[in-house]
């Protein structure tokens, strides 16, 4: 990846330098040869063939301001989001050096991400300013370089998709505390390494809620850049379509009557809202109404299922409206003339067709799987509504994609059509509707996926959960009764809050005697998985502990809770093992590297800090609170 980005950066740098040379030369040449009657240049800034062979610059370019070169100015939004995403990743990797976590330190990743940040911004600048260049000399080198840039963008796009999938998988495994297959292969080793680093990082989905929303910006940016480089590649060696002054501006000198030439940019941005005011107003109104419902959505997440109902209503109404607007728009746009092959740029049209049609089968496959999952899920009104929305979304894609392909090939060849602009109101409205749907699917859908963890999405998972629920509850109740009948000294645990969720417990661990933790009461939060005891419970310290194997966030590095878990273990035995870990730390496999080094190299200082943490954070509650119940009283103390 470093070599690919480095080669692409070197080519863009060379091209930028070469364009600067060409611009300076063109202005100087015209100023020095005006009025000489030279047949090598017609005064418009366009070189003749004889002049091409005598130029000193290595890559001759001209700027085609009249063809459909599409600099895609919207790419800057995605570029800035992509840069923010990579910047967050750089800081996350740098934190491992600050926090002394040598196993997670990766200088190559930091270096590669830093190059990608600079490379992405430089790509944005060149694409925004010079995406309409026509390259004439050293065409073989230019074709290779531009195709390399295209491949680099596609590689970054694919790498981002894989990275997003792996991060989601690691987050889910870590959240449920699932154990991996004991077989040692590359995939399991990689996931174990990612989980190890996730427990030590300062930035993840929990600490930074916006992190999952940054992936789409990187994906969209790389797709758009790949299409821009493809257009530049197709323009290599193309004959300039117009002999006029594409990039040289004549500046008259009023004092002596002579003319002076200067460079001007061939790129201009303008917006013509004629015949689209009603569509624009309706679209903005819809966008504002959606913004209000988005606020309602995020404000009502504490209410059971209400936020998901708001999301379903938003998507359903907007998708239905879009399905109605597109046929109405086509009824108007079919009045336009069809562009003949000799009047449109075939390469640009092919690229537009690919960008529209290639995602369609993957889109359909995705929604078919969602429909299948909801059919096998419980028959709730929300699931039925979701199935209807998925069907409407598929219908929208099947209607909208051919409409876009057809619209690319239409134009206005008469004054009447250029004035009336049939269908423009509907198209403007559909454009804003699609932007609104993109916002909802990018932000709200990811929030729903991350918060609605109680629902399984595949029939197999649902079936397993239903079969194991009763067994898990019986096992958990039996362990609770066993703890009450045969209490373990220094150990207690019970559901908390009482009578609410039987899978959520709070446990108390008394500090072992003759250790820095003696006299302390340590609170742990216990979350049983639905398939307990086949997977280990997720246990996190609520009380701050100064310990090599316990992180600042309360995560515990204990083989019993990971690869060495056994269904024969009980929660009492697990808590007893954690108590033994307090008495006998394992600094060779730490969660807090700095604490482990202090334990090994400066034991008195470690003991003193551990005692201070115990006195400050692990003070036992008053006797009245202790007598009020092991779950309730301890839980209240641990949260302070």
HELIX and SHEET records of a PDB file:
HELIX    1   1 UNK A    2  UNK A   33  1                                  32    
HELIX    2   2 UNK A   49  UNK A   52  1                                   4    
HELIX    3   3 UNK A   75  UNK A   98  1                                  24    
HELIX    4   4 UNK A  107  UNK A  130  1                                  24    
HELIX    5   5 UNK A  139  UNK A  176  1                                  38    
HELIX    6   6 UNK A  186  UNK A  198  1                                  13    
HELIX    7   7 UNK A  211  UNK A  214  5                                   4    
HELIX    8   8 UNK A  215  UNK A  234  1                                  20    
HELIX    9   9 UNK A  277  UNK A  299  1                                  23    
HELIX   10  10 UNK A  306  UNK A  333  1                                  28    
HELIX   11  11 UNK A  341  UNK A  343  5                                   3    
HELIX   12  12 UNK A  346  UNK A  376  1                                  31    
HELIX   13  13 UNK A  381  UNK A  408  1                                  28    
HELIX   14  14 UNK A  415  UNK A  420  1                                   6    
HELIX   15  15 UNK A  424  UNK A  439  1                                  16    
HELIX   16  16 UNK A  440  UNK A  444  3                                   5    
HELIX   17  17 UNK A  445  UNK A  451  1                                   7    
HELIX   18  18 UNK A  459  UNK A  485  1                                  27    
HELIX   19  19 UNK A  559  UNK A  561  5                                   3    
HELIX   20  20 UNK A  571  UNK A  583  1                                  13    
HELIX   21  21 UNK A  587  UNK A  589  5                                   3    
HELIX   22  22 UNK A  593  UNK A  601  1                                   9    
HELIX   23  23 UNK A  603  UNK A  617  1                                  15    
HELIX   24  24 UNK A  623  UNK A  627  1                                   5    
HELIX   25  25 UNK A  630  UNK A  638  1                                   9    
SHEET    1   A 2 UNK A  61  UNK A  63  0                                        
SHEET    2   A 2 UNK A 133  UNK A 135 -1                                        
SHEET    1   B 2 UNK A 248  UNK A 252  0                                        
SHEET    2   B 2 UNK A 259  UNK A 263 -1                                        
SHEET    1   C 2 UNK A 337  UNK A 338  0                                        
SHEET    2   C 2 UNK A 410  UNK A 411 -1                                        
SHEET    1   D 4 UNK A 491  UNK A 495  0                                        
SHEET    2   D 4 UNK A 504  UNK A 510 -1                                        
SHEET    3   D 4 UNK A 521  UNK A 527 -1                                        
SHEET    4   D 4 UNK A 538  UNK A 541 -1                                        
END                                                                             
